[in-house]
Amino acid sequence: DVLGSRGLGDVYKRQALGSLGTNCYLVENEETKELVIIDPAICPDYMISYVKRIGYEPKAILLTHGHFDHVMGIEGWTKEFDIPVYIYRDEAAILRDPALNLSSMFGTSYAYEKVTCLGDGEKLVLAGYTFEVIHTPGHTSGGCCYYVKDEEVLFSGDTLFCRSVGRSDFPTGSASVLVKSIQEKLFCLPDQVMVYPGHNDLTCIADEKQYNPFI
């Protein structure tokens, strides 16, 4: 599923994976022959085979938050490629706790420890792109988005969806905090920024400011 008609080399790809149809993104760079994995819900063999076939080098895994449906493919990727896993600092505890990351609720206890923690506003240069960390609590206390300013792209996780928002009734969630995060952290971005959410379809900041009934 090749997404977009501009930006990111026109080679960023989305796969809806796992029981909840979580969007996993491969952000590829044709010039550097490198890529970044965002929210590996699961790690099907065909994705590993694809990366090996095209010959791109994975550089990192970026997690928007710690819920099980976004993270259970971590080991599949790190077993094949020696790459770091990044998460916002307040979210590491959720990733380590099966009750908080909801995996125990769905019958499979899952936890992951080996992460590198990020702060709000921190910038990562990976695969030739600069990913800016935007802390957007509300869905979880340590949820974040990744903004690629030069390409006008936002990977929003479960903070902002197409004409919807993430749930706030899970542990560490808050509806009022979520709305505040979107209003103050995301709606200040340029209207043309494309939003790549953790579930369902793409959108853009302008459309969400005008049509999202939850904000």
Contacts in CASP RR format, 6 or more apart in sequence:
PFRMAT RR
TARGET T0000
AUTHOR 0000-0000-0000
METHOD contacts of the structure
MODEL  1
DVLGSRGLGDVYKRQALGSLGTNCYLVENEETKELVIIDPAICPDYMISY
VKRIGYEPKAILLTHGHFDHVMGIEGWTKEFDIPVYIYRDEAAILRDPAL
NLSSMFGTSYAYEKVTCLGDGEKLVLAGYTFEVIHTPGHTSGGCCYYVKD
EEVLFSGDTLFCRSVGRSDFPTGSASVLVKSIQEKLFCLPDQVMVYPGHN
DLTCIADEKQYNPFI
1 13 0 8 1.000
1 14 0 8 1.000
1 15 0 8 1.000
2 10 0 8 1.000
2 11 0 8 1.000
2 12 0 8 1.000
2 13 0 8 1.000
3 12 0 8 1.000
3 13 0 8 1.000
3 14 0 8 1.000
3 196 0 8 1.000
3 202 0 8 1.000
4 10 0 8 1.000
4 12 0 8 1.000
4 194 0 8 1.000
4 202 0 8 1.000
6 151 0 8 1.000
7 151 0 8 1.000
7 152 0 8 1.000
7 153 0 8 1.000
8 27 0 8 1.000
8 28 0 8 1.000
8 29 0 8 1.000
8 129 0 8 1.000
8 148 0 8 1.000
8 151 0 8 1.000
8 153 0 8 1.000
9 28 0 8 1.000
9 29 0 8 1.000
9 30 0 8 1.000
11 28 0 8 1.000
11 29 0 8 1.000
11 30 0 8 1.000
12 25 0 8 1.000
12 26 0 8 1.000
12 27 0 8 1.000
12 28 0 8 1.000
12 153 0 8 1.000
12 196 0 8 1.000
13 25 0 8 1.000
13 26 0 8 1.000
13 28 0 8 1.000
14 23 0 8 1.000
14 24 0 8 1.000
14 25 0 8 1.000
14 196 0 8 1.000
15 23 0 8 1.000
15 24 0 8 1.000
15 26 0 8 1.000
15 47 0 8 1.000
16 22 0 8 1.000
16 23 0 8 1.000
16 24 0 8 1.000
16 199 0 8 1.000
17 23 0 8 1.000
17 24 0 8 1.000
17 40 0 8 1.000
17 41 0 8 1.000
17 42 0 8 1.000
17 44 0 8 1.000
18 41 0 8 1.000
18 42 0 8 1.000
18 69 0 8 1.000
19 69 0 8 1.000
19 106 0 8 1.000
20 41 0 8 1.000
20 69 0 8 1.000
20 199 0 8 1.000
21 41 0 8 1.000
21 69 0 8 1.000
21 199 0 8 1.000
22 39 0 8 1.000
22 41 0 8 1.000
22 69 0 8 1.000
22 70 0 8 1.000
22 198 0 8 1.000
22 199 0 8 1.000
23 39 0 8 1.000
23 41 0 8 1.000
23 157 0 8 1.000
23 196 0 8 1.000
23 197 0 8 1.000
23 198 0 8 1.000
23 199 0 8 1.000
23 200 0 8 1.000
24 37 0 8 1.000
24 38 0 8 1.000
24 39 0 8 1.000
24 40 0 8 1.000
24 41 0 8 1.000
24 42 0 8 1.000
24 47 0 8 1.000
25 37 0 8 1.000
25 38 0 8 1.000
25 39 0 8 1.000
25 155 0 8 1.000
25 196 0 8 1.000
26 35 0 8 1.000
26 36 0 8 1.000
26 37 0 8 1.000
26 38 0 8 1.000
26 47 0 8 1.000
26 51 0 8 1.000
27 35 0 8 1.000
27 36 0 8 1.000
27 37 0 8 1.000
27 38 0 8 1.000
27 127 0 8 1.000
27 129 0 8 1.000
27 148 0 8 1.000
28 34 0 8 1.000
28 35 0 8 1.000
28 54 0 8 1.000
28 56 0 8 1.000
28 127 0 8 1.000
29 35 0 8 1.000
29 56 0 8 1.000
29 127 0 8 1.000
29 128 0 8 1.000
29 129 0 8 1.000
31 128 0 8 1.000
32 127 0 8 1.000
32 128 0 8 1.000
33 55 0 8 1.000
33 56 0 8 1.000
33 57 0 8 1.000
34 56 0 8 1.000
34 57 0 8 1.000
34 58 0 8 1.000
34 59 0 8 1.000
34 126 0 8 1.000
34 127 0 8 1.000
34 128 0 8 1.000
35 51 0 8 1.000
35 56 0 8 1.000
35 57 0 8 1.000
35 58 0 8 1.000
35 59 0 8 1.000
35 127 0 8 1.000
36 58 0 8 1.000
36 59 0 8 1.000
36 60 0 8 1.000
36 61 0 8 1.000
36 62 0 8 1.000
36 126 0 8 1.000
36 127 0 8 1.000
36 129 0 8 1.000
36 131 0 8 1.000
37 58 0 8 1.000
37 60 0 8 1.000
37 61 0 8 1.000
37 62 0 8 1.000
37 77 0 8 1.000
37 83 0 8 1.000
38 61 0 8 1.000
38 62 0 8 1.000
38 63 0 8 1.000
38 64 0 8 1.000
38 146 0 8 1.000
38 155 0 8 1.000
39 62 0 8 1.000
39 63 0 8 1.000
39 64 0 8 1.000
39 70 0 8 1.000
39 71 0 8 1.000
39 155 0 8 1.000
39 157 0 8 1.000
39 198 0 8 1.000
40 61 0 8 1.000
40 70 0 8 1.000
40 71 0 8 1.000
40 72 0 8 1.000
40 73 0 8 1.000
40 74 0 8 1.000
40 76 0 8 1.000
40 77 0 8 1.000
41 69 0 8 1.000
41 70 0 8 1.000
41 71 0 8 1.000
41 72 0 8 1.000
41 73 0 8 1.000
42 72 0 8 1.000
42 73 0 8 1.000
43 73 0 8 1.000
43 74 0 8 1.000
43 75 0 8 1.000
43 76 0 8 1.000
43 77 0 8 1.000
48 76 0 8 1.000
48 77 0 8 1.000
48 80 0 8 1.000
51 58 0 8 1.000
57 81 0 8 1.000
58 77 0 8 1.000
58 81 0 8 1.000
58 83 0 8 1.000
59 83 0 8 1.000
59 126 0 8 1.000
59 127 0 8 1.000
60 83 0 8 1.000
60 84 0 8 1.000
60 85 0 8 1.000
60 86 0 8 1.000
60 124 0 8 1.000
60 126 0 8 1.000
61 74 0 8 1.000
61 77 0 8 1.000
61 78 0 8 1.000
61 83 0 8 1.000
61 84 0 8 1.000
61 85 0 8 1.000
61 86 0 8 1.000
62 86 0 8 1.000
62 124 0 8 1.000
62 126 0 8 1.000
62 131 0 8 1.000
62 146 0 8 1.000
62 155 0 8 1.000
63 70 0 8 1.000
63 71 0 8 1.000
63 85 0 8 1.000
63 86 0 8 1.000
63 87 0 8 1.000
63 91 0 8 1.000
63 95 0 8 1.000
63 115 0 8 1.000
64 70 0 8 1.000
64 143 0 8 1.000
64 144 0 8 1.000
64 145 0 8 1.000
64 146 0 8 1.000
64 155 0 8 1.000
64 156 0 8 1.000
64 157 0 8 1.000
64 158 0 8 1.000
64 159 0 8 1.000
64 198 0 8 1.000
65 87 0 8 1.000
65 88 0 8 1.000
65 91 0 8 1.000
65 94 0 8 1.000
65 139 0 8 1.000
65 140 0 8 1.000
65 142 0 8 1.000
65 143 0 8 1.000
65 144 0 8 1.000
65 157 0 8 1.000
65 158 0 8 1.000
66 87 0 8 1.000
66 91 0 8 1.000
66 94 0 8 1.000
66 95 0 8 1.000
66 101 0 8 1.000
66 140 0 8 1.000
66 143 0 8 1.000
67 94 0 8 1.000
67 101 0 8 1.000
67 102 0 8 1.000
67 140 0 8 1.000
67 158 0 8 1.000
67 170 0 8 1.000
68 98 0 8 1.000
68 101 0 8 1.000
68 102 0 8 1.000
68 103 0 8 1.000
68 106 0 8 1.000
68 108 0 8 1.000
68 110 0 8 1.000
69 102 0 8 1.000
70 157 0 8 1.000
70 158 0 8 1.000
70 198 0 8 1.000
71 95 0 8 1.000
71 101 0 8 1.000
71 110 0 8 1.000
71 112 0 8 1.000
72 103 0 8 1.000
72 108 0 8 1.000
72 110 0 8 1.000
74 85 0 8 1.000
74 112 0 8 1.000
75 112 0 8 1.000
77 83 0 8 1.000
78 85 0 8 1.000
78 114 0 8 1.000
84 116 0 8 1.000
85 112 0 8 1.000
85 114 0 8 1.000
85 115 0 8 1.000
85 116 0 8 1.000
86 115 0 8 1.000
86 116 0 8 1.000
86 117 0 8 1.000
86 118 0 8 1.000
86 124 0 8 1.000
87 95 0 8 1.000
87 115 0 8 1.000
87 116 0 8 1.000
87 117 0 8 1.000
87 118 0 8 1.000
88 117 0 8 1.000
88 118 0 8 1.000
88 119 0 8 1.000
88 120 0 8 1.000
88 133 0 8 1.000
88 135 0 8 1.000
88 142 0 8 1.000
88 143 0 8 1.000
88 144 0 8 1.000
89 117 0 8 1.000
89 118 0 8 1.000
89 119 0 8 1.000
89 142 0 8 1.000
90 135 0 8 1.000
90 137 0 8 1.000
90 141 0 8 1.000
90 142 0 8 1.000
90 143 0 8 1.000
91 140 0 8 1.000
91 141 0 8 1.000
91 142 0 8 1.000
91 143 0 8 1.000
91 144 0 8 1.000
92 115 0 8 1.000
92 117 0 8 1.000
93 100 0 8 1.000
94 100 0 8 1.000
94 101 0 8 1.000
94 140 0 8 1.000
94 141 0 8 1.000
94 142 0 8 1.000
94 171 0 8 1.000
94 172 0 8 1.000
95 101 0 8 1.000
95 111 0 8 1.000
95 112 0 8 1.000
95 113 0 8 1.000
95 115 0 8 1.000
96 111 0 8 1.000
96 112 0 8 1.000
96 113 0 8 1.000
97 111 0 8 1.000
98 104 0 8 1.000
98 109 0 8 1.000
98 110 0 8 1.000
98 111 0 8 1.000
99 105 0 8 1.000
99 171 0 8 1.000
100 171 0 8 1.000
100 172 0 8 1.000
101 110 0 8 1.000
101 111 0 8 1.000
102 170 0 8 1.000
102 171 0 8 1.000
103 109 0 8 1.000
103 110 0 8 1.000
103 111 0 8 1.000
118 124 0 8 1.000
118 133 0 8 1.000
118 144 0 8 1.000
119 133 0 8 1.000
119 135 0 8 1.000
120 133 0 8 1.000
120 134 0 8 1.000
120 135 0 8 1.000
120 144 0 8 1.000
121 132 0 8 1.000
121 133 0 8 1.000
121 134 0 8 1.000
121 135 0 8 1.000
122 132 0 8 1.000
122 133 0 8 1.000
123 130 0 8 1.000
123 131 0 8 1.000
123 132 0 8 1.000
123 133 0 8 1.000
124 130 0 8 1.000
124 131 0 8 1.000
124 133 0 8 1.000
125 131 0 8 1.000
129 148 0 8 1.000
129 150 0 8 1.000
129 151 0 8 1.000
130 148 0 8 1.000
130 149 0 8 1.000
130 150 0 8 1.000
131 146 0 8 1.000
131 147 0 8 1.000
131 148 0 8 1.000
132 146 0 8 1.000
132 147 0 8 1.000
132 148 0 8 1.000
132 149 0 8 1.000
133 144 0 8 1.000
133 145 0 8 1.000
133 146 0 8 1.000
134 144 0 8 1.000
134 145 0 8 1.000
134 146 0 8 1.000
134 147 0 8 1.000
134 154 0 8 1.000
134 185 0 8 1.000
134 186 0 8 1.000
135 142 0 8 1.000
135 143 0 8 1.000
135 144 0 8 1.000
135 181 0 8 1.000
135 185 0 8 1.000
136 143 0 8 1.000
136 144 0 8 1.000
136 145 0 8 1.000
136 156 0 8 1.000
136 159 0 8 1.000
136 160 0 8 1.000
136 178 0 8 1.000
136 181 0 8 1.000
136 182 0 8 1.000
136 185 0 8 1.000
136 186 0 8 1.000
137 143 0 8 1.000
137 172 0 8 1.000
137 173 0 8 1.000
137 174 0 8 1.000
137 177 0 8 1.000
137 178 0 8 1.000
137 181 0 8 1.000
138 159 0 8 1.000
138 168 0 8 1.000
138 172 0 8 1.000
138 173 0 8 1.000
138 174 0 8 1.000
138 175 0 8 1.000
138 177 0 8 1.000
138 178 0 8 1.000
138 181 0 8 1.000
139 157 0 8 1.000
139 158 0 8 1.000
139 159 0 8 1.000
139 165 0 8 1.000
139 166 0 8 1.000
139 167 0 8 1.000
139 168 0 8 1.000
139 170 0 8 1.000
139 173 0 8 1.000
139 178 0 8 1.000
140 170 0 8 1.000
140 171 0 8 1.000
140 172 0 8 1.000
140 173 0 8 1.000
141 172 0 8 1.000
141 173 0 8 1.000
142 172 0 8 1.000
143 157 0 8 1.000
143 159 0 8 1.000
145 154 0 8 1.000
145 155 0 8 1.000
145 156 0 8 1.000
145 157 0 8 1.000
145 159 0 8 1.000
145 160 0 8 1.000
145 185 0 8 1.000
145 186 0 8 1.000
146 154 0 8 1.000
146 155 0 8 1.000
147 153 0 8 1.000
147 154 0 8 1.000
147 155 0 8 1.000
147 189 0 8 1.000
147 193 0 8 1.000
148 154 0 8 1.000
148 155 0 8 1.000
152 190 0 8 1.000
152 192 0 8 1.000
152 193 0 8 1.000
152 194 0 8 1.000
153 193 0 8 1.000
153 194 0 8 1.000
153 196 0 8 1.000
154 186 0 8 1.000
154 189 0 8 1.000
154 193 0 8 1.000
154 194 0 8 1.000
154 195 0 8 1.000
154 196 0 8 1.000
154 205 0 8 1.000
155 196 0 8 1.000
155 198 0 8 1.000
156 186 0 8 1.000
156 195 0 8 1.000
156 196 0 8 1.000
156 197 0 8 1.000
156 198 0 8 1.000
157 197 0 8 1.000
157 198 0 8 1.000
158 166 0 8 1.000
158 167 0 8 1.000
158 197 0 8 1.000
158 198 0 8 1.000
158 199 0 8 1.000
159 165 0 8 1.000
159 166 0 8 1.000
159 178 0 8 1.000
159 181 0 8 1.000
159 182 0 8 1.000
159 186 0 8 1.000
160 166 0 8 1.000
160 182 0 8 1.000
160 186 0 8 1.000
160 195 0 8 1.000
160 197 0 8 1.000
160 203 0 8 1.000
160 208 0 8 1.000
160 212 0 8 1.000
161 197 0 8 1.000
161 198 0 8 1.000
161 199 0 8 1.000
161 200 0 8 1.000
161 203 0 8 1.000
162 195 0 8 1.000
162 197 0 8 1.000
162 200 0 8 1.000
162 201 0 8 1.000
162 202 0 8 1.000
162 203 0 8 1.000
162 207 0 8 1.000
162 208 0 8 1.000
163 203 0 8 1.000
163 207 0 8 1.000
163 208 0 8 1.000
163 211 0 8 1.000
163 212 0 8 1.000
163 213 0 8 1.000
164 200 0 8 1.000
164 212 0 8 1.000
164 214 0 8 1.000
165 178 0 8 1.000
165 179 0 8 1.000
165 182 0 8 1.000
165 212 0 8 1.000
165 214 0 8 1.000
165 215 0 8 1.000
166 178 0 8 1.000
168 174 0 8 1.000
168 175 0 8 1.000
168 177 0 8 1.000
168 178 0 8 1.000
179 214 0 8 1.000
179 215 0 8 1.000
182 208 0 8 1.000
182 215 0 8 1.000
183 215 0 8 1.000
186 205 0 8 1.000
186 208 0 8 1.000
187 205 0 8 1.000
187 208 0 8 1.000
187 209 0 8 1.000
187 215 0 8 1.000
189 205 0 8 1.000
190 205 0 8 1.000
191 204 0 8 1.000
191 205 0 8 1.000
191 206 0 8 1.000
191 209 0 8 1.000
192 204 0 8 1.000
192 205 0 8 1.000
192 206 0 8 1.000
193 204 0 8 1.000
193 205 0 8 1.000
194 202 0 8 1.000
194 203 0 8 1.000
194 204 0 8 1.000
195 202 0 8 1.000
195 203 0 8 1.000
195 204 0 8 1.000
195 205 0 8 1.000
195 208 0 8 1.000
196 202 0 8 1.000
197 203 0 8 1.000
208 215 0 8 1.000
209 215 0 8 1.000
END
